[in-house]
Amino acid sequence: MITRPVRIITAKKIHLALTNLGNPDIAAHSMRFFKTGQGKYGEGDRFLGIRVPVLRRKAKEFKNTPLSEILCVLHSSFHEERLLALFMLVNKFSKGQPHERKDIYELYLKN
């Protein structure tokens, strides 16, 4: 039986993948939609320009990402990366064993 080596998905690999998917026009629209101007509720939020359905597909693609790497993505300065991290946590939680769910739950509450 031949086994393929498991490639660790890192936060850096996720960032590079999402950066390649970014669209400046969508990012500009998102900045207006989320009111990122000075004094607005979303002030300073940064966008790559990736739509939600694409992020949901990527969350499934990155399903084997360790929690420690998801935590790094969750702390990203980019809106879409943080949203992707939440989608990844939801997916892991829904398919996880009780001890995994507990870890995901605690990670979520701490962050």
C-alpha positions in Angstrom: 0.0 0.0 0.0 1.4 3.3 -1.1 0.6 6.3 1.1 1.0 9.9 0.1 2.7 12.2 2.5 0.3 14.6 4.2 1.1 18.2 3.4 0.7 20.6 6.3 -1.4 23.5 5.4 0.1 26.6 7.0 -1.3 30.1 7.6 1.3 31.4 5.1 0.1 29.0 2.4 -3.5 30.1 3.0 -2.5 33.7 2.8 -0.7 33.2 -0.5 -3.6 31.2 -1.9 -6.1 34.0 -1.0 -3.8 36.7 -2.2 -3.7 35.1 -5.6 -7.5 35.0 -5.6 -7.9 38.7 -4.7 -9.7 41.2 -6.9 -8.9 44.9 -6.3 -12.3 46.0 -7.7 -14.2 43.7 -5.2 -11.8 44.9 -2.4 -12.7 48.5 -3.1 -16.4 47.7 -3.1 -16.1 45.8 0.2 -14.3 48.8 1.7 -17.2 51.0 0.9 -19.8 48.4 1.9 -18.1 47.8 5.3 -17.5 51.6 5.8 -13.8 51.4 6.4 -13.3 55.2 6.3 -11.9 57.3 9.2 -14.3 57.3 12.1 -16.6 54.7 10.6 -17.4 51.3 12.3 -15.1 49.4 9.9 -12.2 51.8 10.1 -8.9 50.2 9.1 -10.4 46.9 8.0 -8.4 45.5 5.0 -9.8 43.5 2.1 -8.4 41.1 -0.5 -11.5 41.2 -2.7 -12.8 37.6 -2.5 -16.5 36.7 -2.5 -18.0 34.5 0.3 -18.8 31.5 -2.0 -15.2 31.3 -2.9 -14.1 31.4 0.7 -16.6 28.6 1.6 -15.0 26.4 -1.1 -11.6 27.2 0.1 -12.6 26.3 3.7 -13.5 22.8 2.4 -10.2 22.6 0.5 -8.2 23.5 3.6 -10.1 21.1 5.9 -7.0 19.4 7.2 -5.5 22.6 8.5 -4.4 22.3 12.2 -6.1 24.4 14.7 -2.9 26.2 15.5 -2.7 27.4 11.9 -6.4 28.3 11.8 -5.8 30.5 14.8 -3.0 32.4 12.9 -5.4 32.9 10.0 -8.1 34.1 12.5 -5.7 36.9 13.6 -5.0 38.1 10.1 -5.4 41.8 9.2 -7.5 40.8 6.2 -11.2 40.5 6.5 -11.5 37.5 4.1 -8.8 35.5 5.9 -10.6 36.0 9.2 -13.9 34.9 7.7 -12.2 31.9 6.1 -10.9 30.9 9.5 -14.4 31.0 10.9 -15.7 28.8 8.1 -12.9 26.4 8.7 -13.8 26.2 12.4 -17.4 25.6 11.7 -16.6 22.8 9.3 -14.2 21.2 11.8 -16.7 21.5 14.6 -19.6 19.9 12.6 -17.5 16.9 11.7 -15.4 16.7 14.9 -15.3 14.2 17.8 -16.4 15.5 21.2 -12.8 16.3 22.3 -12.2 18.1 19.0 -15.4 20.1 19.4 -14.4 21.1 22.9 -11.0 22.4 21.6 -12.7 24.4 18.8 -15.3 25.8 21.2 -12.6 27.0 23.7 -10.5 28.4 20.9 -13.5 30.4 19.5 -14.4 31.8 23.0 -10.8 32.9 23.6 -10.6 34.7 20.3 
